[in-house]
Amino acid sequence: MSVSDPSELRSLREHLRRVPEVDVSQISGTPGDGELGAWDALQVVAAGSGVLAVAIRTLPAFIRSRRSDITVTVETADRTVTITGNNIDEAMPIVEKALDAERPGS
């Protein structure tokens, strides 16, 4: 998970850590070919897929609480979805569907 404004990464990390049974760690970004640097990202691990879904469902509240427009990008094994203040209603079902696809037995 990453955020468009690197200064908001800490706030997002603390926001997600409020969800019980969720472990959030900051990982260093890896620059691609020809890039000079990369932003850090958050790795979110939960006790179960239901707990992870609860954490993801807190993202709209986080985005709406920011003073400036930000985007949060959620990446799963096979999908990347960017959530903004303008597309929350459309993006959240896509994120939840991607999480469902990640569940064992789905």
DSSP file (Angstrom, degrees, kcal/mol; ACC not computed):
  #  RESIDUE AA STRUCTURE BP1 BP2  ACC     N-H-->O    O-->H-N    N-H-->O    O-->H-N    TCO  KAPPA ALPHA  PHI   PSI    X-CA   Y-CA   Z-CA
    1    1 A M              0   0    0      0, 0.0    41,-3.6     0, 0.0     2,-0.3   0.000 360.0 360.0 360.0 135.2    0.0    0.0    0.0
    2    2 A S  E     -A   73   0A   0     71,-2.2    71,-2.9    39,-0.2     2,-0.4  -0.912 360.0-140.8-136.8 165.0    1.4    3.4   -0.9
    3    3 A V  E     -A   72   0A   0     -2,-0.3    69,-0.2    69,-0.2     6,-0.1  -0.959  19.2-129.2-129.5 145.1    0.2    7.0   -0.7
    4    4 A S  S    S+     0   0    0     67,-2.5    68,-0.1    -2,-0.4    -1,-0.1   0.777 100.8  55.1 -66.3 -27.2    0.7    9.8   -3.2
    5    5 A D  S >  S-     0   0    0     66,-0.3     3,-2.8     1,-0.1     4,-0.4  -0.909  73.8-156.4-109.3 106.3    2.1   12.2   -0.6
    6    6 A P  G >  S+     0   0    0      0, 0.0     3,-1.2     0, 0.0     4,-0.4   0.763  91.6  66.0 -55.6 -25.4    5.1   10.6    1.2
    7    7 A S  G 3  S+     0   0    0      1,-0.2     4,-0.3     2,-0.1     3,-0.2   0.663  97.9  55.6 -70.7 -13.2    4.5   12.8    4.2
    8    8 A E  G <> S+     0   0    0     -3,-2.8     4,-2.5     1,-0.2    -1,-0.2   0.480  81.2  89.8 -93.9  -4.9    1.2   11.0    4.7
    9    9 A L  H <> S+     0   0    0     -3,-1.2     4,-2.6    -4,-0.4     5,-0.2   0.910  87.3  48.9 -60.8 -43.5    2.7    7.6    4.9
   10   10 A R  H  > S+     0   0    0     -4,-0.4     4,-2.6     2,-0.2    -1,-0.2   0.916 111.2  50.3 -62.9 -42.5    3.2    7.7    8.7
   11   11 A S  H  > S+     0   0    0     -4,-0.3     4,-2.4     1,-0.2    -2,-0.2   0.909 111.6  48.2 -62.3 -41.9   -0.4    8.9    9.2
   12   12 A L  H  X S+     0   0    0     -4,-2.5     4,-2.5     2,-0.2     5,-0.2   0.909 110.5  51.9 -64.8 -41.4   -1.7    6.1    7.1
   13   13 A R  H  X S+     0   0    0     -4,-2.6     4,-1.8     1,-0.2    -2,-0.2   0.934 112.5  44.7 -59.7 -47.0    0.5    3.6    9.0
   14   14 A E  H  X S+     0   0    0     -4,-2.6     4,-0.6     2,-0.2    -1,-0.2   0.875 111.4  54.2 -66.6 -36.9   -0.9    4.8   12.3
   15   15 A H  H >< S+     0   0    0     -4,-2.4     3,-1.0    -5,-0.2     4,-0.2   0.936 111.5  44.2 -60.6 -47.5   -4.4    4.9   11.0
   16   16 A L  H >< S+     0   0    0     -4,-2.5     3,-1.6     1,-0.2    -1,-0.2   0.811 103.7  64.6 -70.1 -29.8   -4.2    1.2    9.9
   17   17 A R  H 3< S+     0   0    0     -4,-1.8    -1,-0.2     1,-0.3     5,-0.2   0.660  87.5  71.9 -68.6 -14.4   -2.5    0.2   13.2
   18   18 A R  T << S+     0   0    0     -3,-1.0    -1,-0.3    -4,-0.6    -2,-0.2   0.668  77.3  92.1 -73.3 -15.3   -5.7    1.1   15.0
   19   19 A V  S X  S-     0   0    0     -3,-1.6     3,-1.2    -4,-0.2    36,-0.0  -0.703  87.7-117.8 -81.8 121.2   -7.4   -1.9   13.5
   20   20 A P  T 3  S+     0   0    0      0, 0.0     3,-0.1     0, 0.0    35,-0.1  -0.255  93.5  17.6 -59.3 144.8   -7.0   -4.9   16.0
   21   21 A E  T 3  S+     0   0    0      1,-0.2    26,-1.6    -4,-0.1     2,-0.5   0.681  95.4 122.2  68.0  22.1   -5.1   -7.9   14.7
   22   22 A V  E <   -C   46   0B   0     -3,-1.2     2,-0.5    24,-0.2    24,-0.2  -0.963  47.0-158.4-115.4 130.5   -3.5   -5.9   11.8
   23   23 A D  E     -C   45   0B   0     22,-3.7    22,-2.9    -2,-0.5     2,-0.5  -0.936  10.9-172.7-107.8 123.1    0.3   -5.7   11.5
   24   24 A V  E     +C   44   0B   0     -2,-0.5     2,-0.4    20,-0.2    20,-0.2  -0.966   5.7 176.2-119.7 125.6    1.6   -2.7    9.5
   25   25 A S  E     -C   43   0B   0     18,-2.3    18,-3.2    -2,-0.5     2,-0.5  -0.969  27.8-126.3-129.5 147.9    5.2   -2.3    8.6
   26   26 A Q  E     -C   42   0B   0     -2,-0.4     2,-0.4    16,-0.2    16,-0.2  -0.783  28.0-167.4 -91.8 129.1    7.0    0.2    6.4
   27   27 A I  E     -C   41   0B   0     14,-3.0    14,-2.5    -2,-0.5     2,-0.2  -0.917  24.5-108.3-119.6 145.4    9.1   -1.2    3.7
   28   28 A S        -     0   0    0     -2,-0.4    12,-0.1    12,-0.2     2,-0.1  -0.451  33.7-120.2 -71.5 138.2   11.7    0.6    1.5
   29   29 A G        -     0   0    0      9,-0.4     9,-0.2    -2,-0.2    11,-0.1  -0.435  19.1-137.1 -73.8 152.9   10.8    1.2   -2.1
   30   30 A T        -     0   0    0      9,-0.2     9,-0.1    -2,-0.1     7,-0.1  -0.959  18.2-127.1-114.5 120.6   13.0   -0.3   -4.8
   31   31 A P        -     0   0    0      0, 0.0     7,-0.1     0, 0.0     3,-0.1  -0.367  22.3-132.7 -66.2 142.9   13.8    2.0   -7.7
   32   32 A G    >   -     0   0    0      5,-0.3     3,-2.2     1,-0.2     2,-0.1  -0.243  48.6 -55.9 -81.3 178.3   13.1    0.6  -11.2
   33   33 A D  T 3  S+     0   0    0      1,-0.3    -1,-0.2    -2,-0.1     3,-0.1  -0.360 128.8   9.1 -57.6 128.8   15.5    0.7  -14.1
   34   34 A G  T 3  S+     0   0    0      1,-0.3     2,-0.3    -3,-0.1    -1,-0.3   0.422 101.0 121.9  80.9  -1.0   16.6    4.3  -14.7
   35   35 A E    <   -     0   0    0     -3,-2.2    -1,-0.3     1,-0.1     3,-0.1  -0.721  53.3-152.5 -95.6 146.2   15.0    5.6  -11.6
   36   36 A L  S    S-     0   0    0     -2,-0.3     2,-0.3     1,-0.2    -1,-0.1   0.673  72.7 -11.1 -89.7 -18.7   17.0    7.4   -8.9
   37   37 A G        -     0   0    0     -7,-0.1     2,-0.3    -5,-0.0    -5,-0.3  -0.972  56.5-139.8-166.3 175.4   14.8    6.5   -6.0
   38   38 A A        -     0   0    0     -2,-0.3    -9,-0.4    -9,-0.2     2,-0.2  -0.994  24.5-111.9-149.0 148.3   11.5    5.1   -4.8
   39   39 A W        -     0   0    0     -2,-0.3    -9,-0.2   -11,-0.1     2,-0.0  -0.485  36.9-108.1 -78.8 150.5    9.0    5.9   -2.1
   40   40 A D        -     0   0    0     -2,-0.2     2,-0.3   -12,-0.1   -12,-0.2  -0.290  35.2-158.5 -69.3 163.1    8.4    3.6    0.8
   41   41 A A  E     -C   27   0B   0    -14,-2.5   -14,-3.0   -39,-0.1     2,-0.4  -0.845  15.3-112.3-135.5 171.6    5.3    1.6    1.0
   42   42 A L  E     -C   26   0B   0    -41,-3.6     2,-0.6    -2,-0.3   -16,-0.2  -0.915  15.8-151.9-110.7 137.1    3.3   -0.2    3.8
   43   43 A Q  E     -C   25   0B   0    -18,-3.2   -18,-2.3    -2,-0.4     2,-0.6  -0.945  14.7-161.3-105.3 123.4    2.9   -3.9    4.1
   44   44 A V  E     +C   24   0B   0     -2,-0.6     2,-0.4   -20,-0.2   -20,-0.2  -0.925  11.7 177.3-112.7 120.9   -0.4   -4.8    5.7
   45   45 A V  E     -C   23   0B   0    -22,-2.9   -22,-3.7    -2,-0.6     2,-0.3  -0.979   6.2-171.4-124.6 134.5   -0.7   -8.3    7.2
   46   46 A A  E     -C   22   0B   0     -2,-0.4   -24,-0.2   -24,-0.2   -25,-0.1  -0.855  37.0-115.0-126.3 160.4   -3.8   -9.4    9.1
   47   47 A A  S    S-     0   0    0    -26,-1.6     2,-0.3    -2,-0.3   -25,-0.1   0.776  99.1  -5.4 -62.5 -27.5   -4.8  -12.5   11.2
   48   48 A G  S  > S-     0   0    0    -27,-0.2     4,-2.0     1,-0.1     3,-0.2  -0.971  77.1 -98.0-159.5 168.3   -7.4  -13.3    8.5
   49   49 A S  H  > S+     0   0    0     -2,-0.3     4,-2.2     1,-0.2     5,-0.1   0.814 120.0  57.5 -66.1 -29.1   -8.9  -12.0    5.3
   50   50 A G  H  > S+     0   0    0      2,-0.2     4,-1.8     1,-0.2    -1,-0.2   0.900 107.3  47.5 -66.0 -39.7  -11.9  -10.6    7.2
   51   51 A V  H  > S+     0   0    0     -3,-0.2     4,-2.1     2,-0.2    -2,-0.2   0.892 110.8  51.9 -67.6 -39.6   -9.6   -8.5    9.4
   52   52 A L  H  X S+     0   0    0     -4,-2.0     4,-2.5     1,-0.2    -2,-0.2   0.904 107.2  52.8 -63.0 -41.0   -7.8   -7.3    6.3
   53   53 A A  H  X S+     0   0    0     -4,-2.2     4,-2.2     1,-0.2    -1,-0.2   0.889 106.9  52.8 -61.8 -39.1  -11.1   -6.3    4.8
   54   54 A V  H  < S+     0   0    0     -4,-1.8     4,-0.5     2,-0.2    -1,-0.2   0.924 109.7  48.8 -61.6 -43.9  -11.9   -4.3    7.9
   55   55 A A  H >< S+     0   0    0     -4,-2.1     3,-1.2     1,-0.2     4,-0.3   0.920 111.6  48.7 -62.2 -43.9   -8.6   -2.5    7.6
   56   56 A I  H >< S+     0   0    0     -4,-2.5     3,-1.9     1,-0.3    -1,-0.2   0.869 103.3  61.4 -64.4 -36.6   -9.2   -1.7    3.9
   57   57 A R  T 3< S+     0   0    0     -4,-2.2     4,-0.3     1,-0.3    -1,-0.3   0.617  94.4  64.3 -68.4 -10.5  -12.7   -0.4    4.6
   58   58 A T  T <> S+     0   0    0     -3,-1.2     4,-1.8    -4,-0.5    -1,-0.3   0.582  79.4  87.0 -84.7  -9.5  -11.1    2.3    6.8
   59   59 A L  H <> S+     0   0    0     -3,-1.9     4,-2.9    -4,-0.3     5,-0.3   0.884  80.8  56.1 -61.3 -42.1   -9.4    3.8    3.8
   60   60 A P  H  > S+     0   0    0      0, 0.0     4,-2.7     0, 0.0    -1,-0.2   0.921 108.0  49.3 -57.3 -41.4  -12.2    6.1    2.7
   61   61 A A  H  > S+     0   0    0     -4,-0.3     4,-1.3    -3,-0.2    -2,-0.2   0.907 112.4  48.6 -62.9 -40.4  -12.4    7.7    6.2
   62   62 A F  H  X S+     0   0    0     -4,-1.8     4,-0.5     2,-0.2     3,-0.4   0.951 113.1  46.4 -63.0 -49.2   -8.6    8.2    6.0
   63   63 A I  H >< S+     0   0    0     -4,-2.9     3,-1.2     1,-0.2    -2,-0.2   0.917 112.9  49.3 -61.4 -44.6   -8.7    9.8    2.5
   64   64 A R  H 3< S+     0   0    0     -4,-2.7    -1,-0.2    -5,-0.3    -2,-0.2   0.767 104.8  60.1 -67.4 -24.4  -11.6   12.0    3.4
   65   65 A S  H 3< S+     0   0    0     -4,-1.3    -1,-0.2    -3,-0.4    -2,-0.2   0.582  83.5 101.4 -81.0  -8.9   -9.9   13.3    6.6
   66   66 A R    <<  -     0   0    0     -3,-1.2     4,-0.1    -4,-0.5   -58,-0.0  -0.491  69.1-140.5 -79.4 146.1   -6.9   14.7    4.7
   67   67 A R  S    S+     0   0    0     -2,-0.2     2,-0.3     2,-0.1    -1,-0.1   0.819  87.6  41.1 -73.7 -32.6   -6.6   18.4    4.1
   68   68 A S  S    S-     0   0    0      1,-0.0     2,-0.3    -3,-0.0    -2,-0.1  -0.752 101.9 -88.1-113.4 163.3   -5.2   17.9    0.6
   69   69 A D        +     0   0    0     -2,-0.3     2,-0.3   -65,-0.0    -2,-0.1  -0.532  54.0 169.6 -70.3 128.3   -6.1   15.5   -2.1
   70   70 A I        -     0   0    0     -2,-0.3    15,-0.6    -7,-0.2     2,-0.4  -0.904  23.7-142.2-131.9 164.3   -4.2   12.3   -1.8
   71   71 A T  E     - B   0  84A   0     -2,-0.3   -67,-2.5    13,-0.2     2,-0.5  -0.966   5.4-153.9-125.1 146.9   -4.4    8.9   -3.4
   72   72 A V  E     -AB   3  83A   0     11,-2.5    11,-3.3    -2,-0.4     2,-0.5  -0.985   9.7-154.6-118.5 128.7   -3.8    5.5   -1.8
   73   73 A T  E     -AB   2  82A   0    -71,-2.9   -71,-2.2    -2,-0.5     2,-0.5  -0.914   5.0-163.4-108.2 124.8   -2.7    2.6   -4.0
   74   74 A V  E     - B   0  81A   0      7,-3.1     7,-2.7    -2,-0.5     2,-0.5  -0.922   7.4-168.6-108.3 126.3   -3.5   -0.9   -2.9
   75   75 A E  E     + B   0  80A   0     -2,-0.5     5,-0.2     5,-0.2     2,-0.2  -0.964   7.9 176.7-120.6 127.2   -1.6   -3.7   -4.5
   76   76 A T        -     0   0    0      3,-3.2     3,-0.1    -2,-0.5    23,-0.1  -0.488  54.2 -79.1-109.4-173.2   -2.4   -7.4   -4.3
   77   77 A A  S    S+     0   0    0      1,-0.2     3,-0.1    -2,-0.2    -2,-0.0   0.841 126.7  13.0 -58.3 -34.2   -0.6  -10.2   -6.0
   78   78 A D  S    S+     0   0    0      1,-0.1     2,-0.3    20,-0.1    -1,-0.2   0.342 121.8  51.9-128.0   7.6   -2.4   -9.6   -9.3
   79   79 A R        -     0   0    0     -3,-0.1    -3,-3.2     2,-0.0     2,-0.4  -1.000  49.8-160.9-149.6 146.3   -4.1   -6.2   -9.1
   80   80 A T  E     -B   75   0A   0     -2,-0.3     2,-0.4    -5,-0.2    -5,-0.2  -0.998  14.6-176.9-127.1 127.9   -3.3   -2.6   -8.3
   81   81 A V  E     -B   74   0A   0     -7,-2.7    -7,-3.1    -2,-0.4     2,-0.5  -0.988  13.5-151.6-127.8 132.7   -6.1   -0.2   -7.5
   82   82 A T  E     -B   73   0A   0     -2,-0.4     2,-0.5    -9,-0.2    -9,-0.2  -0.906  11.4-159.7-105.5 128.3   -5.7    3.6   -6.8
   83   83 A I  E     +B   72   0A   0    -11,-3.3   -11,-2.5    -2,-0.5     2,-0.3  -0.920  15.0 171.2-111.7 128.0   -8.3    5.2   -4.5
   84   84 A T  E >>  -B   71   0A   0     -2,-0.5     4,-0.6   -13,-0.2     3,-0.5  -0.774  49.9-100.6-124.3 172.0   -8.8    8.9   -4.5
   85   85 A G  T 34 S+     0   0    0    -15,-0.6     3,-0.2    -2,-0.3     4,-0.2   0.777 123.2  50.9 -62.1 -25.5  -11.4   11.2   -2.9
   86   86 A N  T 34 S+     0   0    0      1,-0.2    -1,-0.2     2,-0.1     3,-0.1   0.688 117.1  34.8 -87.1 -19.9  -13.2   11.3   -6.2
   87   87 A N  T X> S+     0   0    0     -3,-0.5     4,-3.1     1,-0.1     3,-0.6   0.218  76.1 115.7-121.1  16.7  -13.4    7.6   -6.9
   88   88 A I  H 3X S+     0   0    0     -4,-0.6     4,-2.4     1,-0.2    -1,-0.1   0.906  78.4  51.2 -53.4 -47.5  -13.9    6.0   -3.5
   89   89 A D  H 34 S+     0   0    0      1,-0.2    -1,-0.2     2,-0.2    -2,-0.1   0.830 118.5  37.6 -64.2 -31.7  -17.4    4.7   -4.3
   90   90 A E  H <> S+     0   0    0     -3,-0.6     4,-0.7     2,-0.1    -1,-0.2   0.834 118.4  48.0 -85.4 -35.1  -16.1    3.0   -7.5
   91   91 A A  H  X S+     0   0    0     -4,-3.1     4,-2.3     1,-0.2     3,-0.4   0.855  98.1  65.5 -78.6 -35.9  -12.7    1.8   -6.3
   92   92 A M  H  X S+     0   0    0     -4,-2.4     4,-2.7    -5,-0.3     5,-0.2   0.898  99.8  50.8 -60.6 -43.1  -13.6    0.2   -3.0
   93   93 A P  H  > S+     0   0    0      0, 0.0     4,-2.1     0, 0.0    -1,-0.2   0.870 110.6  51.4 -61.0 -33.0  -15.7   -2.6   -4.5
   94   94 A I  H  X S+     0   0    0     -4,-0.7     4,-2.3    -3,-0.4    -2,-0.2   0.919 110.8  47.5 -67.5 -43.2  -12.7   -3.4   -6.8
   95   95 A V  H  X S+     0   0    0     -4,-2.3     4,-2.3     2,-0.2    -1,-0.2   0.933 112.6  48.8 -62.7 -45.9  -10.3   -3.5   -3.9
   96   96 A E  H  X S+     0   0    0     -4,-2.7     4,-2.2     1,-0.2    -1,-0.2   0.884 110.8  50.5 -63.4 -38.0  -12.7   -5.8   -1.9
   97   97 A K  H  X S+     0   0    0     -4,-2.1     4,-2.0    -5,-0.2    -1,-0.2   0.902 109.5  51.2 -65.1 -40.7  -13.1   -8.1   -4.9
   98   98 A A  H  X S+     0   0    0     -4,-2.3     4,-1.0     1,-0.2    -2,-0.2   0.894 110.0  49.7 -62.9 -39.5   -9.3   -8.3   -5.3
   99   99 A L  H >X S+     0   0    0     -4,-2.3     4,-0.8     1,-0.2     3,-0.5   0.896 108.0  53.5 -66.2 -39.4   -9.0   -9.2   -1.6
  100  100 A D  H >< S+     0   0    0     -4,-2.2     3,-0.9     1,-0.2    -1,-0.2   0.888 105.4  54.4 -60.7 -38.2  -11.6  -11.9   -2.0
  101  101 A A  H 3< S+     0   0    0     -4,-2.0    -1,-0.2     1,-0.2    -2,-0.2   0.767 104.2  56.3 -66.4 -25.2   -9.6  -13.3   -4.9
  102  102 A E  H << S+     0   0    0     -4,-1.0    -1,-0.2    -3,-0.5    -2,-0.2   0.666  84.4 103.7 -80.4 -17.1   -6.6  -13.5   -2.6
  103  103 A R  S X< S-     0   0    0     -3,-0.9     3,-1.9    -4,-0.8     2,-0.1  -0.417  83.9-106.2 -68.7 138.1   -8.4  -15.6    0.0
  104  104 A P  T 3  S+     0   0    0      0, 0.0    -1,-0.1     0, 0.0    -2,-0.1  -0.396 106.6  22.6 -60.7 136.9   -7.5  -19.3    0.0
  105  105 A G  T 3         0   0    0     -4,-0.1    -2,-0.1    -2,-0.1    -3,-0.1   0.461 360.0 360.0  85.9   0.5  -10.3  -21.4   -1.5
  106  106 A S    <         0   0    0     -3,-1.9    -3,-0.1    -5,-0.2    -4,-0.1   0.449 360.0 360.0 -87.7 360.0  -11.8  -18.5   -3.5
